[in-house]
Every structure is written in C-alpha cells, then in structure tokens.
Amino acid sequence: MIDDELLGAADDLRRAVNNVAVPPFEPRVASAERDEVVPITAATRKRRTFPARVVAVAASVALIAVGAVTVLQFTQDQETTAVSPVGSEQAAASQPIREGSETTTSSVDASWSNGVSGTQELSEEDVARPDLGESVVDPTFGTTIQSVGKSSNVASFMPLQVRPAWNADGSRLLMYRSGSGFSIVDAETLVEGSALPINPADIEQVYWHPTNPDLLYFVDNADSTAVQLKSFNVETSSAATVYTYDGCTRVSGFDSIRISAERLNLGQLCTTDDGPFMVTVNVGTGAALRVPAGEFGAPQPTPSSGRYVARTADGRVAVLDNQLRPTGVEFAIGDDAVAVIETAQGKELLVTTIFSGDDNTIGSVVAFDLADGSPTVVVGPSSGYPYPPAVGGLATSVANDGRIVFSTEWDPEQSSLTGEIMVIDFDQPSPVVTRVVHHRSTAQNADDSAWSRPYPSLHPRETVVAFASDWGGETASPFIVSD
C-alpha cells in the first residue's frame, strides 16, 4: 500500500514539475574569444557545480507527501541523493546502490574557454599527427589534442560508438582493439593494460557503472544455456553474475547504451520462444522488471529511470513510464543514433539527428521533450547551421548529466561542419554549442570504414573528449581533446 502511495505521489509531483513554465531552448552563441591553451593536466582542469536536479528534490518530496518527516534545504552548490519512490514490483530494482569506491560528486567542468561558438564555416588545417603522449594545438579551435594510444598497421584501437569510454571519475578509458578485444588505458599514465577477460555477446554490450569507477557490466552468452548480465571489477579482475535472462536466446540493447544514474537500471530486449520481452535490471541488486515487448524494442531509461524510451520498427520512439507502460507520447525520428539526457532544470530529452521532415525538425542536433514529444532544433537550418552532414557519432557522459558530444563524418565534397566534434551543454538555460576540434579521421579503413570513425566520448567531469582518428591513414588510434 505504501509503495503504491509513494509511486502515485512521485508521479503526481513529476507531472507538476513538468508543467512548470521553462523558457524554450534557443541555441546561444557564446564568446569566441580564446584563452591561452592550457596543458592537459589534472591540476589545471576547472570544476563547476550544477544545482541539484529537480527530479532528486521531487523524489524526496514524494516521501513528505505520504507522511515521511523530512526537511529539505538546498543551495546551488549542495549535493543531493534521490530517494526512489516506486511500485512494489520494481522497488528492489530501483534503489541506488552506494559502494565504497563510488564517485558521487556533481562537480562538472562544462564551460569551454577554447573552441568556437557560431555557425560559420571552418576549414580544416593540416596538423602533424602527435605521437603517443605528445600534444598539438588545433589552429582552428585553439584546443589541445593529445595522443593516448597507438593502433597497429592492421588493427584499429579506439573507443566504440555511443558507449561512454570514460569511467565514473575519468581515471580510465575503455578501448577496443579490432581483433583483440577490450583493454583499459590509464588516463594519467597513458599505459594500456592487458586485454580484459570478458566475452560480451556483442562488442557494444559493455557498460561502465555511472558512479563506481572500478565496475564494468557486460552481457555474456559464453554459456549456451543462459544469457547473463555480469559485473567485472577492473581493479581486482573479478567477475560476478548479476542477472540471468531466463529463456532468452538473445539479449540486445538500445543505442544510447548506458545505466541510469539514480536507480542504476539497464534496459534490454529479450528474445524468447514466446516472443520478445522488455527487461530492465538493477545492476546493483539484480532485481528486474520483465514486460512483453509487443511492438517495442529495448527500453532505455532516463537518468532518473522515471521514464523509458523504446523504438518501434517504423521509426517511431515511444515514451514509457517507470513500469514500462506506454504514456501515449510518441514521435518519429528515423533510425539514427540517439542520446537520452536529463537537464539540470529537470527536463528529460531525447537528442538525435533528423535528415528529413519540415524546418521544425531537420537538424544535426534535435532535442525532443519526453513530456510531450515536442522538438527543438539546436544545430540545424532553422537555427542558422547548414543541412546536417553525415553523422559520425553522438553520445552522453557516463555521469548522466545534461551534455552530449556530437561528431560529423569527414566529407571531401562538403566543408561546412564536416569532420567536426562539438559539445552541446543542455544544462544551461539555453543549450550552448561549442565546436571543439576537427577529428581528422577520413574513414579510409580498407575493410570497414566503421573502424576509422571518431566515436567521441565525454569526460564525466571536465572539458575533455576522447575520440578516434585515422589521421588520414587506414587504422584509427585514440586521442583526447581538451580545453
């Protein structure tokens, strides 16, 4: 009974919060002036603390609504821990787990002092490829590019698409060497460790824990009789089974590929002899919610797990509630990559690229409000940018904050916006677009151009992006660009 009241109170409060008038998103042009280039060292990186998220306050206030005696006083720089009010079926699956080595800070250095803000065409200038550990300055953007790993002549070594490569505190980078598997690069020493002894069902089904910097999760189908979700501690090299997908012959994920920050849920699609099921698992407790999928694909949780989004076969996205029930909100986006975020103002957004439609939806970066499905073009013709070039990657941080990183593919026939990486900060009152680097990856891999795409990844706390580049060659290596 108390669980039902908690869930109802939380849902009522979330609806009330979503009805608060918030100024519409309008891309803001920040100053293009550049500061002196700062070396990439931990001592020189900035910090900025965001205000507590609306959903954290909402979840705690829901307890007050059913009689819990709690006093909440927040200042802008105070941190909060959300209490998750949920129904009894998913209560265990929705409680955050706080492990001893977790990172809980909300401090994020998100304001780039270098980079370029604006819609102007920017030509790529020739720059010599830096050797491992060395740095160069991108003359167009004023940002610093550092080499953090080396490929061989025949195999690329790189982060993978849409999955955050950085762990929770930014101390490690998850990399994949084609033909060899995953390994970890120490972000300070740039030393690559041995290949990880993990056997994911697919190379895209490996996930960092959003707050514990030592934990990875992966879907393992090494045992032909059972598909399992396993944790792997990169510090101790120990693995453990978190959940067994009983009856599932195949388990697949959504393309945003991350674990929700506040309730630690991971959404998957389970294929069985009786049809597909949507499954969401709490990676800390192993508790799960399993619902027939019908027309929906894998459910991706929002950072708060207050909602989920799921694709349909005809190019639509449906918004689901925290029990995986349709809310009635749907919108069409096609089949391009997406990122699901929650802003500091409490808005939940799906961000993607739209190549066809009317002027209100076409753009390289288009944000859909999950409350009502309304779109806002952040980078596109209606906001002063050109028609979107081919997409090279779109991802969020493992920190589940309100930033995304976006890249476009190199195109010798098109110069405007091509071959760029940009960061969009939705945690600002209006989204701030910062174009940070030309990635110089020309997708010349002889076997598969996918092995030389940029696949950018946001640092969880700082103005740093990891990306891959073939630098005009045939195999890609990892680099980081910093302010």
C-alpha positions as CSV (number, residue, x, y, z in Angstrom):
1,M,0.0,0.0,0.0
2,I,2.7,2.4,1.0
3,D,4.6,1.6,-2.3
4,D,1.5,2.5,-4.4
5,E,1.1,5.8,-2.5
6,L,4.8,6.6,-3.0
7,L,4.6,5.9,-6.7
8,G,1.4,7.9,-7.1
9,A,2.9,10.8,-5.2
10,A,6.1,10.8,-7.2
11,D,4.2,10.6,-10.5
12,D,1.9,13.5,-9.4
13,L,4.9,15.6,-8.4
14,R,6.8,14.8,-11.6
15,R,3.8,15.9,-13.7
16,A,3.6,19.1,-11.7
17,V,7.3,19.8,-12.2
18,N,7.0,19.1,-15.9
19,N,4.2,21.7,-16.1
20,V,6.4,24.4,-14.7
21,A,7.0,27.0,-17.4
22,V,10.6,26.8,-18.6
23,P,11.9,29.1,-21.3
24,P,12.2,27.3,-24.7
25,F,15.5,26.0,-25.9
26,E,17.4,28.5,-28.0
27,P,21.0,27.9,-29.1
28,R,23.1,30.6,-27.6
29,V,26.3,32.0,-29.2
30,A,29.0,32.2,-26.6
31,S,32.1,34.3,-26.8
32,A,34.5,33.1,-29.5
33,E,37.5,34.7,-27.7
34,R,40.1,32.1,-26.7
35,D,42.2,31.9,-23.6
36,E,45.8,30.7,-23.6
37,V,46.0,27.0,-24.3
38,V,46.2,25.0,-21.0
39,P,48.2,21.8,-20.8
40,I,46.2,18.6,-20.2
41,T,46.9,18.1,-16.5
42,A,44.6,17.3,-13.6
43,A,45.9,20.3,-11.7
44,T,44.7,22.8,-14.4
45,R,41.2,21.5,-15.1
46,K,38.3,23.5,-13.9
47,R,35.3,22.5,-11.9
48,R,31.7,23.7,-11.9
49,T,29.0,22.5,-9.6
50,F,25.5,22.3,-11.1
51,P,22.4,22.8,-9.0
52,A,20.6,19.8,-7.6
53,R,18.4,18.2,-10.3
54,V,14.6,18.7,-10.0
55,V,14.0,15.0,-10.0
56,A,16.1,14.5,-6.9
57,V,14.1,17.0,-5.0
58,A,10.8,15.6,-6.4
59,A,11.6,12.1,-5.3
60,S,12.4,13.2,-1.8
61,V,9.3,15.5,-1.5
62,A,7.2,12.5,-2.6
63,L,8.1,10.9,0.8
64,I,6.8,14.0,2.6
65,A,3.5,13.6,0.7
66,V,2.9,10.2,2.4
67,G,4.0,11.2,5.8
68,A,7.7,10.9,6.0
69,V,9.3,13.5,8.3
70,T,12.0,15.1,6.1
71,V,13.4,18.6,6.0
72,L,15.0,19.6,2.7
73,Q,17.2,22.7,2.3
74,F,19.2,23.0,-0.9
75,T,21.7,25.7,-2.0
76,Q,23.1,25.7,-5.5
77,D,26.3,24.0,-4.5
78,Q,24.9,21.3,-2.3
79,E,24.6,17.8,-3.5
80,T,21.6,15.5,-3.1
81,T,20.8,11.9,-3.0
82,A,17.5,10.9,-4.6
83,V,15.2,8.5,-2.8
84,S,13.4,6.4,-5.5
85,P,9.6,6.0,-4.9
86,V,8.5,3.0,-6.9
87,G,5.8,0.3,-7.1
88,S,6.3,-2.9,-5.2
89,E,7.1,-4.9,-8.3
90,Q,10.2,-2.8,-9.1
91,A,11.1,-1.5,-5.6
92,A,14.3,-3.6,-5.3
93,A,15.2,-2.9,-8.9
94,S,15.1,0.8,-8.4
95,Q,17.2,1.6,-5.3
96,P,20.6,3.2,-5.9
97,I,23.5,1.1,-4.6
98,R,26.3,3.1,-2.9
99,E,29.5,1.1,-3.0
100,G,32.6,2.1,-1.1
101,S,34.7,3.3,-4.1
102,E,31.9,5.2,-5.7
103,T,32.2,8.7,-7.1
104,T,29.2,10.9,-6.0
105,T,30.4,14.4,-6.9
106,S,28.2,16.5,-9.1
107,S,31.1,18.8,-10.0
108,V,31.5,19.2,-13.7
109,D,33.7,21.5,-15.7
110,A,31.5,22.1,-18.7
111,S,32.3,25.6,-20.0
112,W,34.8,25.6,-22.8
113,S,37.1,28.6,-22.9
114,N,38.6,27.5,-26.2
115,G,36.6,26.1,-29.1
116,V,34.3,28.1,-31.4
117,S,30.7,29.0,-30.9
118,G,28.8,30.1,-34.0
119,T,27.6,28.9,-37.4
120,Q,30.5,29.9,-39.6
121,E,32.2,27.6,-41.9
122,L,35.6,26.4,-40.5
123,S,38.3,25.0,-42.7
124,E,40.4,22.1,-41.5
125,E,44.1,23.0,-41.3
126,D,46.9,20.5,-41.7
127,V,48.4,19.4,-38.4
128,A,51.1,16.7,-37.9
129,R,49.7,13.7,-36.0
130,P,51.1,13.6,-32.5
131,D,53.0,10.6,-31.2
132,L,51.8,8.7,-28.1
133,G,51.8,11.1,-25.1
134,E,52.5,14.2,-27.3
135,S,50.1,17.1,-28.0
136,V,49.3,19.5,-30.7
137,V,47.0,22.6,-30.9
138,D,44.2,22.6,-33.4
139,P,44.8,26.0,-35.0
140,T,41.1,26.5,-35.9
141,F,39.7,25.9,-32.4
142,G,42.6,26.6,-30.0
143,T,42.0,23.3,-28.3
144,T,44.7,20.7,-27.5
145,I,44.9,17.2,-29.0
146,Q,46.8,14.6,-27.2
147,S,47.6,11.0,-28.4
148,V,46.6,8.4,-25.8
149,G,47.2,5.2,-27.6
150,K,48.6,3.6,-30.7
151,S,47.0,1.3,-33.3
152,S,48.9,-1.2,-35.3
153,N,49.3,-1.1,-39.1
154,V,46.4,-3.6,-39.4
155,A,44.1,-3.1,-36.4
156,S,42.4,0.0,-35.1
157,F,42.5,0.9,-31.4
158,M,39.6,3.1,-30.3
159,P,36.6,3.9,-28.2
160,L,33.3,2.4,-29.5
161,Q,30.2,4.2,-30.6
162,V,27.6,5.6,-28.3
163,R,29.0,4.0,-25.2
164,P,30.9,6.2,-22.7
165,A,34.6,5.3,-22.9
166,W,35.4,7.2,-19.7
167,N,34.7,5.6,-16.3
168,A,32.9,7.4,-13.5
169,D,35.9,9.5,-12.2
170,G,37.7,9.9,-15.6
171,S,40.7,7.9,-14.4
172,R,40.3,5.1,-17.1
173,L,39.4,4.8,-20.7
174,L,37.7,1.7,-22.1
175,M,39.2,0.9,-25.6
176,Y,38.7,-1.8,-28.2
177,R,41.4,-3.2,-30.4
178,S,39.9,-4.8,-33.5
179,G,40.6,-8.5,-33.5
180,S,41.9,-8.5,-29.9
181,G,39.1,-7.2,-27.6
182,F,38.8,-4.6,-24.8
183,S,41.5,-3.1,-22.7
184,I,41.9,-0.2,-20.3
185,V,44.1,2.8,-20.7
186,D,45.1,4.7,-17.6
187,A,44.1,8.3,-18.3
188,E,47.1,9.8,-16.4
189,T,50.0,7.5,-17.4
190,L,48.5,6.5,-20.8
191,V,49.6,2.9,-20.1
192,E,47.4,0.3,-21.7
193,G,46.6,-2.8,-19.6
194,S,46.2,-6.3,-20.8
195,A,43.1,-7.4,-22.7
196,L,40.1,-7.8,-20.4
197,P,39.0,-11.4,-19.8
198,I,35.4,-10.6,-20.8
199,N,33.3,-12.2,-23.5
200,P,30.3,-9.9,-24.3
201,A,27.6,-11.1,-26.6
202,D,28.2,-8.0,-28.7
203,I,31.1,-5.5,-28.5
204,E,28.5,-2.8,-27.8
205,Q,27.1,-4.5,-24.7
206,V,29.7,-3.3,-22.2
207,Y,28.8,-0.6,-19.8
208,W,30.6,1.5,-17.1
209,H,28.8,1.9,-13.7
210,P,27.7,5.6,-13.6
211,T,29.3,6.2,-10.2
212,N,31.7,3.4,-9.3
213,P,34.9,3.9,-11.3
214,D,36.0,0.2,-10.9
215,L,32.9,-1.6,-12.2
216,L,32.0,-2.6,-15.8
217,Y,29.0,-4.6,-16.8
218,F,28.6,-6.8,-19.8
219,V,26.0,-9.2,-21.4
220,D,27.7,-12.6,-21.5
221,N,26.4,-15.5,-23.7
222,A,29.5,-17.7,-23.3
223,D,27.2,-20.3,-21.7
224,S,25.0,-21.5,-24.5
225,T,22.3,-22.4,-22.0
226,A,21.9,-19.0,-20.4
227,V,22.5,-15.3,-21.3
228,Q,23.7,-13.4,-18.2
229,L,24.5,-9.9,-17.1
230,K,27.8,-9.9,-15.3
231,S,29.8,-7.3,-13.4
232,F,33.6,-7.0,-13.8
233,N,35.9,-5.2,-11.4
234,V,38.8,-3.8,-13.3
235,E,40.8,-3.2,-10.2
236,T,40.6,-6.8,-8.9
237,S,39.9,-8.6,-12.2
238,S,36.9,-10.4,-10.6
239,A,33.6,-11.1,-12.3
240,A,30.2,-11.9,-10.8
241,T,26.8,-12.8,-12.2
242,V,24.2,-10.0,-11.7
243,Y,21.2,-11.4,-13.5
244,T,20.3,-14.4,-15.7
245,Y,18.0,-13.7,-18.6
246,D,16.0,-17.0,-18.3
247,G,14.6,-18.2,-21.5
248,C,16.3,-15.6,-23.6
249,T,18.0,-16.8,-26.7
250,R,19.3,-13.3,-27.5
251,V,19.6,-10.1,-25.5
252,S,20.0,-6.7,-27.3
253,G,20.3,-3.1,-26.1
254,F,19.2,0.4,-27.1
255,D,21.7,2.6,-28.9
256,S,22.1,5.1,-26.1
257,I,23.8,2.2,-24.1
258,R,24.2,3.3,-20.5
259,I,23.0,2.6,-17.0
260,S,20.7,5.2,-15.4
261,A,22.4,7.3,-12.8
262,E,19.8,7.4,-10.0
263,R,18.3,3.9,-10.0
264,L,21.1,2.0,-11.8
265,N,18.7,0.4,-14.3
266,L,19.8,-1.1,-17.6
267,G,17.2,-1.8,-20.3
268,Q,17.4,-4.7,-22.7
269,L,15.2,-6.6,-25.2
270,C,15.0,-10.4,-24.5
271,T,14.1,-12.7,-27.4
272,T,12.3,-15.9,-26.3
273,D,10.4,-18.7,-28.0
274,D,7.3,-17.0,-26.7
275,G,8.2,-13.6,-28.3
276,P,10.2,-10.6,-27.2
277,F,10.2,-9.1,-23.7
278,M,11.4,-5.7,-22.4
279,V,13.6,-6.3,-19.4
280,T,15.1,-3.7,-17.1
281,V,17.7,-4.9,-14.5
282,N,19.0,-3.0,-11.5
283,V,22.8,-3.7,-11.8
284,G,23.3,-3.3,-8.0
285,T,20.6,-5.7,-6.7
286,G,19.9,-7.9,-9.7
287,A,16.2,-7.2,-9.4
288,A,14.3,-7.0,-12.7
289,L,11.1,-6.0,-14.3
290,R,10.0,-8.0,-17.4
291,V,7.2,-7.0,-19.7
292,P,6.0,-8.3,-23.1
293,A,7.6,-6.0,-25.7
294,G,4.8,-6.0,-28.3
295,E,5.9,-3.5,-31.0
296,F,8.7,-2.0,-28.9
297,G,12.4,-2.6,-28.9
298,A,14.8,-2.4,-25.9
299,P,13.8,0.2,-23.3
300,Q,16.4,2.9,-22.5
301,P,15.9,4.5,-19.1
302,T,16.3,8.2,-18.5
303,P,18.9,9.1,-15.9
304,S,16.3,9.1,-13.1
305,S,14.6,6.0,-14.5
306,G,11.3,8.0,-14.2
307,R,10.7,7.2,-17.9
308,Y,12.0,4.9,-20.6
309,V,12.1,5.3,-24.4
310,A,11.8,2.5,-26.9
311,R,12.0,2.4,-30.7
312,T,9.4,0.8,-32.9
313,A,10.1,-0.9,-36.3
314,D,8.6,2.0,-38.3
315,G,11.0,4.7,-37.0
316,R,9.0,6.0,-34.0
317,V,10.0,6.4,-30.4
318,A,7.5,5.7,-27.7
319,V,7.9,7.1,-24.1
320,L,7.1,4.6,-21.4
321,D,6.6,5.1,-17.7
322,N,8.8,3.5,-15.0
323,Q,6.7,0.3,-15.2
324,L,7.4,0.1,-19.0
325,R,3.8,1.1,-19.8
326,P,3.2,3.5,-22.8
327,T,2.5,7.1,-21.8
328,G,0.9,8.0,-25.1
329,V,3.8,10.3,-26.1
330,E,5.4,9.2,-29.4
331,F,7.4,10.9,-32.1
332,A,9.1,9.9,-35.4
333,I,12.9,10.1,-35.6
334,G,14.1,7.6,-38.2
335,D,16.9,5.2,-37.4
336,D,19.9,7.5,-36.5
337,A,21.7,7.3,-33.2
338,V,20.1,8.9,-30.1
339,A,21.1,10.1,-26.6
340,V,18.7,10.3,-23.6
341,I,19.5,13.0,-21.1
342,E,18.1,14.9,-18.1
343,T,19.0,18.6,-17.8
344,A,19.8,20.5,-14.6
345,Q,16.3,22.0,-15.0
346,G,14.7,18.6,-14.7
347,K,13.8,18.2,-18.4
348,E,14.2,14.8,-20.0
349,L,15.2,14.9,-23.6
350,L,16.0,12.5,-26.5
351,V,18.6,14.0,-28.7
352,T,19.1,12.8,-32.3
353,T,19.8,13.8,-35.9
354,I,16.9,14.3,-38.4
355,F,17.6,14.4,-42.1
356,S,14.0,14.7,-43.5
357,G,10.9,16.5,-42.5
358,D,9.9,20.1,-42.0
359,D,12.0,23.0,-40.9
360,N,11.0,22.5,-37.3
361,T,12.7,19.1,-37.1
362,I,15.6,18.9,-39.6
363,G,18.9,19.3,-37.9
364,S,22.2,17.7,-36.9
365,V,21.2,18.0,-33.2
366,V,17.4,17.9,-32.5
367,A,16.0,17.6,-28.9
368,F,12.6,16.0,-28.3
369,D,11.0,16.7,-24.9
370,L,9.9,13.4,-23.4
371,A,7.0,15.1,-21.6
372,D,5.1,15.9,-24.8
373,G,7.3,14.9,-27.8
374,S,7.9,18.5,-29.0
375,P,11.1,19.0,-31.0
376,T,13.7,21.8,-30.8
377,V,16.4,22.2,-33.5
378,V,19.6,23.1,-31.7
379,V,22.0,22.6,-34.6
380,G,20.2,22.8,-38.0
381,P,18.9,25.1,-40.7
382,S,16.3,26.8,-38.6
383,S,19.0,27.7,-36.0
384,G,21.5,29.1,-38.6
385,Y,23.5,26.0,-39.3
386,P,23.7,24.1,-42.6
387,Y,21.8,21.0,-43.5
388,P,23.2,18.1,-41.4
389,P,26.2,16.3,-42.9
390,A,26.7,12.6,-42.3
391,V,26.8,11.7,-38.6
392,G,30.0,10.3,-37.1
393,G,28.8,9.7,-33.5
394,L,26.5,11.0,-30.7
395,A,26.9,10.2,-27.1
396,T,26.4,11.2,-23.5
397,S,28.7,11.0,-20.4
398,V,28.6,8.1,-18.1
399,A,27.7,10.8,-15.5
400,N,24.2,11.0,-17.0
401,D,24.3,14.8,-16.9
402,G,22.8,17.2,-19.5
403,R,25.6,17.3,-22.0
404,I,26.1,15.4,-25.3
405,V,29.0,15.1,-27.7
406,F,28.3,15.0,-31.4
407,S,30.6,14.4,-34.4
408,T,30.2,14.6,-38.1
409,E,32.0,12.4,-40.7
410,W,34.7,13.8,-42.9
411,D,33.4,14.5,-46.4
412,P,35.8,15.8,-49.1
413,E,32.9,17.1,-51.1
414,Q,31.5,19.2,-48.2
415,S,33.3,21.6,-45.9
416,S,30.6,23.1,-43.7
417,L,30.5,21.3,-40.3
418,T,32.2,18.3,-41.8
419,G,34.8,16.3,-39.8
420,E,34.0,18.2,-36.5
421,I,33.3,17.3,-32.9
422,M,31.1,19.6,-30.9
423,V,29.7,19.6,-27.3
424,I,26.2,20.7,-26.5
425,D,25.5,21.7,-22.9
426,F,21.8,21.4,-22.2
427,D,22.3,22.2,-18.5
428,Q,22.5,25.9,-19.4
429,P,19.2,27.9,-19.5
430,S,19.6,27.7,-23.3
431,P,21.7,25.0,-25.0
432,V,25.3,26.1,-25.5
433,V,27.0,24.7,-28.6
434,T,30.8,24.5,-28.6
435,R,32.7,23.3,-31.7
436,V,35.9,21.8,-30.3
437,V,38.1,20.1,-32.9
438,H,38.5,18.7,-36.4
439,H,38.9,15.0,-35.7
440,R,40.9,14.4,-38.9
441,S,39.5,10.8,-39.4
442,T,38.9,10.2,-43.1
443,A,37.3,6.7,-42.8
444,Q,39.9,5.1,-45.1
445,N,39.9,1.7,-43.5
446,A,40.1,-0.7,-46.3
447,D,38.0,-3.4,-44.7
448,D,35.3,-1.4,-43.0
449,S,35.0,2.4,-42.6
450,A,33.4,1.9,-39.2
451,W,36.9,1.1,-37.8
452,S,38.0,4.7,-38.5
453,R,35.1,6.8,-37.3
454,P,35.5,9.3,-34.5
455,Y,33.1,7.8,-31.9
456,P,33.6,10.7,-29.4
457,S,33.2,10.2,-25.6
458,L,32.7,12.9,-23.0
459,H,34.7,13.1,-19.8
460,P,32.3,12.8,-16.9
461,R,33.6,16.0,-15.1
462,E,35.8,18.1,-17.4
463,T,36.1,19.8,-20.7
464,V,37.8,16.7,-22.3
465,V,36.6,14.5,-25.1
466,A,38.1,11.2,-26.2
467,F,37.8,10.2,-29.8
468,A,39.3,8.0,-32.5
469,S,41.1,9.2,-35.7
470,D,42.9,7.5,-38.5
471,W,44.5,10.9,-39.3
472,G,44.3,10.2,-43.0
473,G,45.6,6.6,-42.7
474,E,43.8,3.2,-42.6
475,T,43.7,2.4,-38.9
476,A,42.4,4.5,-36.0
477,S,44.1,5.4,-32.7
478,P,42.6,7.2,-29.6
479,F,43.1,10.9,-28.8
480,I,41.7,13.3,-26.4
481,V,40.9,17.0,-27.0
482,S,40.9,19.4,-24.0
483,D,40.2,23.0,-23.4
